[in-house]
Amino acid sequence: MILKPMVRNNICLNAHPEGCARETLRQIEYVKARAEAYSRLEGPKAVLVIGCSTGYGLASRIASAFGFRAPTVGVSFERSPSDTKTGTPGWYDNRAFDEATAAAGLSAISLDGDAFSKDMKARVIRAARDLGVKFDLVVYSLASPVRPDPETGELYKSVIKPLGGAYRGRNVDVFTGELSFAEVQPASEAEAAHTVKVMGGEDWELWINALREAGALAAGAKTVAYSYIGPELSWPIYRDGTIGAAKAHLEGSAKRLTASAPDGLSAYVSINKALVTRASAVIPVIPLYVSILFKVMKERGIHEDCVAQMDRLFRERLYLGASVRQAVPVDAEGRIRIDELEMGASVQAEVNSRLARISSDNLGELADLEGFRSDFLAIHGFGIEGVDYEAEVASR
Ligand SMILES: NC(=O)c1ccc[n+]([C@@H]2O[C@H](COP(=O)([O-])OP(=O)(O)OC[C@H]3O[C@@H](n4cnc5c(N)ncnc54)[C@H](O)[C@@H]3O)[C@@H](O)[C@H]2O)c1
């Protein structure tokens, strides 16, 4: 088949196998180019990445494997290709990662299935035994719309909604450039509770406890889960909304995990920068904010993509010295901050000033819609340099 992006309602329905592979290899090359800097640090010896196939999880796995040469086990939930339909981007990203680690002589096991299930936890524990490792770093990087309860089978669904009152904010359709106002009604109590069940820290705690009970967690291990704070204008729908409540629960989990660790485990939440992901084009306000943010950060030469963020997280926060025990720098609330360039006062002031002035006449000048679109297509393997998009490709 010949593959062109199939974008419907700001969701891309297909993926290009070679484009996804090349984009994964680009991230691997980014980390390999910093091998010398990694070699001066003591890093993790065996890493589990839950949510390993795309976004921050994939970049974390790449930093672990190609930066620190650690064996990795990765868990993700992706759709495999059929004769008529491509797989999801993460399916091809995993394959590219597996091929690259095999070629580099690095141990890696990638498991596909539901991370929330007891079965997946058992499969990971078996994988650790097969590799003969105990994990000394567990990265929790899931972004999921649903979670089946592992005990009852009840399906929890997460929503991105405000709490208390409706939210009205500026929005842009990144594909048409059309500006609009989006109004989102507040979540019900049940929706709020379900979102915490899906995106909060309950499953993270279950993972750590299951690994510990099975003897698959090393003494003095670290574990990190990812979160976002973002600008004040997004707080009603993000930080003070349903997702924010789930992320507050995640921060509580980090404290509980560290406090109750008999084996010296340290659990962290890392606040990362806003990125374009498969879901971000459909979250109200975020596309407009991110497009302006990218323009401002690119103009100032401080823009970072996913792998640049995770490379810094691994070398300048989690492992920053000759001993893995070197203290991890955190803010007053105990969180790792790798979003400091995005959240800098001058960047935020400039973004806010542009948001106040934005109109269809100056959109191209004040915001980087093209950058948003190209990042969005790139995570689906489209628009990647060197790929012949007129050529026939097999979906598998
Ligand atoms: N994207 C951002 O701008 C941003 C910013 C800061 C923090 N974060 C946080 O980083 C984390 C990862 O987000 P991302 O943007 O990298 O997401 P992503 O969609 O790129 O990746 C999500 C991963 O979770 C996996 N997954 C989803 N459901 C699963 C399931 N049931 N079982 C197994 N695997 C499953 C997917 O296969 C994929 O590997 C999230 O907690 C998110 O809130 C994201």
The ligand as an SDF file (V2000), in Angstrom:
LIG
                    3D

 44 48  0  0  0  0  0  0  0  0999 V2000
    2.6730   14.7770   26.4670 N   0  0  0  0  0  0  0  0  0  0  0  0
    2.9200   15.7700   27.2940 C   0  0  0  0  0  0  0  0  0  0  0  0
    2.9080   16.9520   26.9250 O   0  0  0  0  0  0  0  0  0  0  0  0
    3.2300   15.4310   28.7180 C   0  0  0  0  0  0  0  0  0  0  0  0
    3.8330   16.4160   29.5280 C   0  0  0  0  0  0  0  0  0  0  0  0
    4.1680   16.0870   30.8240 C   0  0  0  0  0  0  0  0  0  0  0  0
    3.8580   14.8250   31.3280 C   0  0  0  0  0  0  0  0  0  0  0  0
    3.2420   13.9080   30.5270 N   0  0  0  0  0  0  0  0  0  0  0  0
    2.9270   12.5870   31.1290 C   0  0  0  0  0  0  0  0  0  0  0  0
    3.8240   11.6190   30.6040 O   0  0  0  0  0  0  0  0  0  0  0  0
    3.1840   10.3310   30.6420 C   0  0  0  0  0  0  0  0  0  0  0  0
    3.3040    9.6810   29.2750 C   0  0  0  0  0  0  0  0  0  0  0  0
    2.6430   10.4920   28.3390 O   0  0  0  0  0  0  0  0  0  0  0  0
    3.0320   10.5300   26.7850 P   0  0  0  0  0  0  0  0  0  0  0  0
    2.6010   11.8800   26.3250 O   0  0  0  0  0  0  0  0  0  0  0  0
    4.4360   10.1090   26.6200 O   0  0  0  0  0  0  0  0  0  0  0  0
    2.0040    9.4450   26.2320 O   0  0  0  0  0  0  0  0  0  0  0  0
    2.0060    8.4710   24.9810 P   0  0  0  0  0  0  0  0  0  0  0  0
    0.5900    8.3540   24.5580 O   0  0  0  0  0  0  0  0  0  0  0  0
    3.0210    8.8550   23.9560 O   0  0  0  0  0  0  0  0  0  0  0  0
    2.4820    7.0560   25.6180 O   0  0  0  0  0  0  0  0  0  0  0  0
    1.6540    6.3040   26.4370 C   0  0  0  0  0  0  0  0  0  0  0  0
    2.2150    4.9100   26.5780 C   0  0  0  0  0  0  0  0  0  0  0  0
    1.3260    4.1730   27.4330 O   0  0  0  0  0  0  0  0  0  0  0  0
    1.0600    2.9190   26.8020 C   0  0  0  0  0  0  0  0  0  0  0  0
   -0.2350    2.4300   27.2860 N   0  0  0  0  0  0  0  0  0  0  0  0
   -1.4210    3.0740   27.2860 C   0  0  0  0  0  0  0  0  0  0  0  0
   -2.3680    2.2760   27.8440 N   0  0  0  0  0  0  0  0  0  0  0  0
   -1.7490    1.1190   28.2060 C   0  0  0  0  0  0  0  0  0  0  0  0
   -2.1690   -0.0680   28.8440 C   0  0  0  0  0  0  0  0  0  0  0  0
   -3.4200   -0.2450   29.2470 N   0  0  0  0  0  0  0  0  0  0  0  0
   -1.2580   -1.0490   29.0340 N   0  0  0  0  0  0  0  0  0  0  0  0
    0.0250   -0.8900   28.6200 C   0  0  0  0  0  0  0  0  0  0  0  0
    0.4960    0.2190   28.0360 N   0  0  0  0  0  0  0  0  0  0  0  0
   -0.3870    1.2220   27.8320 C   0  0  0  0  0  0  0  0  0  0  0  0
    1.1040    3.1860   25.3260 C   0  0  0  0  0  0  0  0  0  0  0  0
    1.2570    1.9660   24.5990 O   0  0  0  0  0  0  0  0  0  0  0  0
    2.3200    4.1070   25.2630 C   0  0  0  0  0  0  0  0  0  0  0  0
    3.4920    3.3360   25.3140 O   0  0  0  0  0  0  0  0  0  0  0  0
    1.7350   10.5830   31.0880 C   0  0  0  0  0  0  0  0  0  0  0  0
    1.6190   10.3350   32.4600 O   0  0  0  0  0  0  0  0  0  0  0  0
    1.5460   12.0670   30.8030 C   0  0  0  0  0  0  0  0  0  0  0  0
    0.5620   12.6500   31.6230 O   0  0  0  0  0  0  0  0  0  0  0  0
    2.9570   14.1670   29.2300 C   0  0  0  0  0  0  0  0  0  0  0  0
  1  2  1  0
  2  3  2  0
  2  4  1  0
  4  5  1  0
  4 44  2  0
  5  6  2  0
  6  7  1  0
  7  8  2  0
  8  9  1  0
  8 44  1  0
  9 10  1  0
  9 42  1  0
 10 11  1  0
 11 12  1  0
 11 40  1  0
 12 13  1  0
 13 14  1  0
 14 15  2  0
 14 16  1  0
 14 17  1  0
 17 18  1  0
 18 19  2  0
 18 20  1  0
 18 21  1  0
 21 22  1  0
 22 23  1  0
 23 24  1  0
 23 38  1  0
 24 25  1  0
 25 26  1  0
 25 36  1  0
 26 27  1  0
 26 35  1  0
 27 28  2  0
 28 29  1  0
 29 30  1  0
 29 35  2  0
 30 31  1  0
 30 32  2  0
 32 33  1  0
 33 34  2  0
 34 35  1  0
 36 37  1  0
 36 38  1  0
 38 39  1  0
 40 41  1  0
 40 42  1  0
 42 43  1  0
M  CHG  2   8   1  16  -1
M  END
$$$$
